[in-house]
Amino acid sequence: EYVGRYAAGQWDIEVVEKNGRLDYGMRLTDAPEVTEAMRTLFEAKRTEAVFIDVDLLAVAAAPGSPVGAFIRDASGRIEFFRTGLRLATRLH
């Protein structure tokens, strides 16, 4: 239920499942001043995550501190993904 794309302004966050864990990464959607080389380097960075509580993620290699959280709407569906200072709305 967590897998999908989430939008946060000029960023999209893609959450996928890999080997029973979640993996997420960000990509720029609207940043014309960023060179293609910088964009490719940035977008290659992904985070493998594990759940440390309900809807709360930590980096798999260092599960001591939360790095992301899924936020549900009133009916219990995933509506947002928060990581760092970004709050991203679920697209699908």
One Martini backbone bead per residue (centre of mass of N, CA, C, O) as a GRO file, in nm:
protein
   92
    1GLU     BB    1   0.049   0.067  -0.007
    2TYR     BB    2   0.323   0.255  -0.047
    3VAL     BB    3   0.351   0.233  -0.333
    4GLY     BB    4   0.475   0.513  -0.530
    5ARG     BB    5   0.386   0.847  -0.599
    6TYR     BB    6   0.522   1.166  -0.489
    7ALA     BB    7   0.448   1.516  -0.438
    8ALA     BB    8   0.702   1.806  -0.403
    9GLY     BB    9   0.685   2.008  -0.619
   10GLN     BB   10   0.999   1.972  -0.776
   11TRP     BB   11   0.932   1.688  -0.650
   12ASP     BB   12   0.974   1.336  -0.668
   13ILE     BB   13   0.861   1.036  -0.504
   14GLU     BB   14   0.980   0.702  -0.513
   15VAL     BB   15   0.814   0.397  -0.421
   16VAL     BB   16   0.958   0.077  -0.365
   17GLU     BB   17   0.993  -0.274  -0.393
   18LYS     BB   18   1.274  -0.461  -0.234
   19ASN     BB   19   1.315  -0.747  -0.092
   20GLY     BB   20   1.085  -0.652   0.133
   21ARG     BB   21   1.156  -0.351   0.084
   22LEU     BB   22   1.199  -0.019   0.092
   23ASP     BB   23   1.243   0.223  -0.180
   24TYR     BB   24   1.380   0.558  -0.220
   25GLY     BB   25   1.340   0.850  -0.443
   26MET     BB   26   1.446   1.145  -0.604
   27ARG     BB   27   1.307   1.390  -0.840
   28LEU     BB   28   1.327   1.625  -1.070
   29THR     BB   29   1.068   1.831  -1.239
   30ASP     BB   30   1.163   2.160  -1.182
   31ALA     BB   31   1.507   2.237  -1.290
   32PRO     BB   32   1.667   2.406  -1.531
   33GLU     BB   33   1.951   2.479  -1.375
   34VAL     BB   34   2.006   2.180  -1.386
   35THR     BB   35   2.210   1.959  -1.474
   36GLU     BB   36   2.222   1.646  -1.600
   37ALA     BB   37   2.453   1.542  -1.421
   38MET     BB   38   2.332   1.629  -1.150
   39ARG     BB   39   2.066   1.480  -1.176
   40THR     BB   40   2.180   1.193  -1.204
   41LEU     BB   41   2.333   1.186  -0.938
   42PHE     BB   42   2.093   1.243  -0.750
   43GLU     BB   43   1.892   1.013  -0.860
   44ALA     BB   44   2.084   0.767  -0.770
   45LYS     BB   45   1.986   0.828  -0.488
   46ARG     BB   46   1.896   0.584  -0.250
   47THR     BB   47   1.662   0.437  -0.006
   48GLU     BB   48   1.684   0.190   0.225
   49ALA     BB   49   1.400   0.063   0.406
   50VAL     BB   50   1.254   0.035   0.736
   51PHE     BB   51   1.044  -0.060   0.975
   52ILE     BB   52   0.990   0.084   1.322
   53ASP     BB   53   0.688   0.146   1.265
   54VAL     BB   54   0.403   0.266   1.203
   55ASP     BB   55   0.476   0.435   0.911
   56LEU     BB   56   0.794   0.408   0.994
   57LEU     BB   57   1.119   0.506   0.882
   58ALA     BB   58   1.443   0.359   0.815
   59VAL     BB   59   1.749   0.298   0.761
   60ALA     BB   60   1.867  -0.012   0.709
   61ALA     BB   61   2.176   0.042   0.806
   62ALA     BB   62   2.027   0.261   1.034
   63PRO     BB   63   1.752   0.198   1.249
   64GLY     BB   64   1.747   0.438   1.481
   65SER     BB   65   1.633   0.658   1.271
   66PRO     BB   66   1.408   0.846   1.138
   67VAL     BB   67   1.319   0.934   0.769
   68GLY     BB   68   1.007   0.840   0.752
   69ALA     BB   69   0.648   0.908   0.673
   70PHE     BB   70   0.326   0.797   0.678
   71ILE     BB   71   0.013   0.953   0.590
   72ARG     BB   72  -0.317   0.945   0.683
   73ASP     BB   73  -0.634   0.944   0.637
   74ALA     BB   74  -0.948   0.908   0.774
   75SER     BB   75  -0.966   0.610   0.615
   76GLY     BB   76  -0.643   0.496   0.603
   77ARG     BB   77  -0.503   0.622   0.369
   78ILE     BB   78  -0.246   0.703   0.183
   79GLU     BB   79  -0.140   1.057   0.136
   80PHE     BB   80   0.157   1.079   0.263
   81PHE     BB   81   0.514   1.172   0.243
   82ARG     BB   82   0.773   1.202   0.485
   83THR     BB   83   1.092   1.375   0.424
   84GLY     BB   84   1.233   1.561   0.604
   85LEU     BB   85   1.103   1.873   0.470
   86ARG     BB   86   0.905   1.682   0.310
   87LEU     BB   87   0.571   1.693   0.166
   88ALA     BB   88   0.406   1.429   0.001
   89THR     BB   89   0.177   1.362  -0.245
   90ARG     BB   90  -0.020   1.128  -0.356
   91LEU     BB   91  -0.068   1.001  -0.691
   92HIS     BB   92  -0.069   0.641  -0.683
   0.00000   0.00000   0.00000
